[in-house]
Amino acid sequence: MAQQFTDADGRTWEVHVDIPTAQRIRRLTEHNVLDADGKQGIISTVDDPLALAEILYAIIKPTADEQGIAAETFYAAFHGEVVTEAKAAFWEASPLFSPRPAAGSSWSCARRRSGCGGPWRTSSRAR
C-alpha cells in the first residue's frame, strides 16, 4: 500500500516499496531495504536523515524525473517535520515491517525451515 508525505515545498510524494523499488534503492544508494536479516541495520540507516533522504529519493525518483525535480532540490525540501512524516511513510510502505503471515503459513514455514510438514521439514516433533 502506498503511503504519502509532503515536503517543505508543498510537494506530495507517494512512498511504495516493492521489489522493483527495492532494486532501485539498492542500485542508487547501496541500501538493501528488504534484507530482513539486516533489520537492525536498516533501522539505524533510516534514523539517519541523510540516508533516509537518499532512500526516499530513490523511491520517488521516477515521479521526480517526470516533474524535473533533481535530487538536490528534493534534499533541500527535506527537513524538520518532513523527516518525521517521511520516515513514518517509509515504515508503513515497507513490507519488511508489515505484519508477518500467521504461523503455519507457507511463508512462515519456509522462513523457519522447520515444523510445518512436507519434504523440507527438519523438526522431529509430531504434528
ABEGO torsion letter per residue (X at the ends): XBBBBBBAAGBBBBBBBBAAAAAAAAAAAGBBAABAAAAAAAAAAAABAAAAAAAAAAAAAAAAAAAGBBAAAAAAABBEAAAAAAAAAAAAABAAABBBBBBGBAAAAAAAGBGAEEAABABABBX
